[in-house]
Amino acid sequence: MLQAKEGKSFLKKIISFVTPPQPWRFPVIILLGIFSGIGAHIFYVSNAVSYLSNDPDACINCHVMTPQYATWERSSHAKVATCNDCHVPQDNFVRTYYFKAMDGLRHATMFTFRLEPEVIRIKDAGRNAVQENCIRCHSNQIHPIALRAINNRNVEDQRPGVCWDCHREVPHGRARSLSSVPHAQTPDYKPIMSDWLEKYFNEKN
């Protein structure tokens, strides 16, 4: 009984600590509503739920990834592997979603503020994930001598070798641009504008 009273007292202290003084309550509620609305709108516009799936269409929410999507779609890997199968660690659930969260946050920041470089290069974390997945899927095809060559240090930069040192055109082709797959068709972007609002703008224009 005493513990229950102490628990309620502690809860009241927390509530009174986070509750703003009476003159500030209405403005704080309004501000919280505004920020919640902006957050929900950003969540909707960015199609954030799609990033929880393994659907490759999610990778072209950012239009700069269209060449990568198109070249993958025309490759042999498209029949057996999604983007996540290659680019996200697959050893356990926690590491998979931690990697997706960190990588997604960095991508969202870069693309929102237009900080992406003209030539997109894979980072070390992504490089390691792809290499792990190459070995995971193709372990029965890799000769022990090839594994030794991969794990030995490169003379030029002292980094371990990777599969695409030799297999450079897998799976995105020689040129990672739409010019390498001129007839590729990628899915249309999902509309983010309400029907009534789109109708209003069409009538106005």
N, C-alpha and C positions, 0 to 999 in steps of 0.2 A: 504493500500500500504506500509506504514511504517512498519507494523507488519510483512508483507511478507519479506521485506528486512532484518529485524532483524532476522527472522527465518532462512533465507539463510546464513546470516553472522554467526549465531550460529552453523549451520550445517558445514560450512567451518572450523570453529575453531575446532570442534570435529574431522573432517577428518584429519586436519593438525596435531592434537595432537596424533592420533593413527597411522599416517603414519610414518614409520621409515625414518631416513635420507637417502639420495640418495645412499651412499656407502653400506648401510645395506639392501636395498630393495630386491636385488636378493637373498642373503642368507636367509632372512626372508621368502620369498615366497617359497624357496626350503624346509625349515624347516616346514612351515605350510603344504606343500604338503605331506611331510613324515609323520607328526603326523596325518593328516587327513586320509591318507592311512592306517596307523596302527589302528586308531580308527574304520574305516569302516571294516577292516579285523576282528578285535575283535568282533565287532557287528555281523558280519556274522557268524564267527566260533562259537560264544556262542548261536547262534539261538535266539537272543534277542527278535525278534518280537513275538516269540511263547509265551512269558511271558505276553503279553497283552491279550491273549485269556484265555478261561476257559478249554482248552484241557488238560486233565491229562497227556498226553504224554510229555508235557513241563516239568513236575516234574522229569522226568528221563533223562533230558539233563545232569544232574549231576549223574554219575553212582551210587553214594552212596545211592541214593533214590530208587533203584530198588526193594529192599525187601518191602518197604512201598507201592510202586505201585502194586506189585504182590499180597500182602496180601489184599489191598483195592479191587483189581479187582475181587478177589474171595469172597468178602463179600457181604452182602445184600445191603449195602450202594451204591455199584457200579451201581445198577439199577436206583437209584433216585438222587444221589449226586456226584458231581465232587470234586476234592481236594479243589478247591476254595470255594465251598459251605460250607465246614466245617472249613477251615483254614484261611479264609479271612473275615473281617467284611463285612456285607451285608446291613448295615442300610442306607448308602448313597454313591453316586458315588465318591465323593471327598475322603472320608475315605478309601474306597475300594482301590483306586489306590495309595493313599499315603502309605497305609500299604504294598501293593505289591511292590512299589518302594523301601521302606526302607528295607523290608525283603529280597527282591531280591538282593539289593546292599550288604547286610551283607552276604548272601549265596554265592554270586559270589566271594566276597573277601576271604571268608573262604575256598571255594573249589579251587580257583585259587592258593592260597598260601599253600594249603594242611594243613590247620589249624583245620579241622573238627575233633572232638573227635571220638574215636572208637564207643562209644555209644552216639547217637544223642538224646538229650533231648529237649523238647519244652521249649521256653522262655516264660516269663510272658505275653508278648503282644500276642503271639500265643495262650497261654493257655486261656487268656480272650476271644479271638476271637472264639475259639472252643466252649467254654462254652456258649457264647452268641448264637451261631448257634445251639447248642444242644437244648436250650430252645426255640429258634425261630421255629425250625422244629417240635419239640415234645411238644409244649405248651399244646395241647389238651390231651396229655397222662400223663402229670406230675401232680401228686396229690399235693394239697397245703401243706400237711405235708412233702412231699419230697422237695418242694421248701424251706421250713423252714430249713430242715436239710442241704440243699446246702448252704444257706446263713449264717447259724450259723458258728462260728469259730471252727476250728478243735482243739481239746484239745492238740494234740501233737505239732503242729507248728503254731497255731493261724491263719491259713489261712482259708478263706471260702472254703467249700467243693466244689467238682466238680462232674459232672455226672459220669466220669470214675473212681471215687473212688470205685464205685460198678460195673459199666459196663466196666471192665478193658480190655476186649477182643474185644471191638468195636472200629473201624472196622478192626484193623490190626492183630487180632488173638493173641494167647497166646505168641508166639515168633515172634518178628519183624525181621525175617530173612527168606531167601529163603528155609530153611529147613522145615518151617511150611507149605509151598506150593511147594512141590518138582516138580510138573508138570506144574508150572506156566511158561507162555511164555510172555515176555515183548517185546514191539516193538523195532525193530532195531534202532540204532542211525542213524540220517539223515547224509548222506555223506557230508563232508565239503570240500573235495578236488575236484578240477576241473577234468573233465573226461580226458582231454589231459594230465594233470599232473599225474593222477593215471596210465594212459596207459604208460607214460614214465617210471615211477618207476617199473611197472610190467615187462616191456621189459628189463630194466636195471638189474633187479634181476633174 
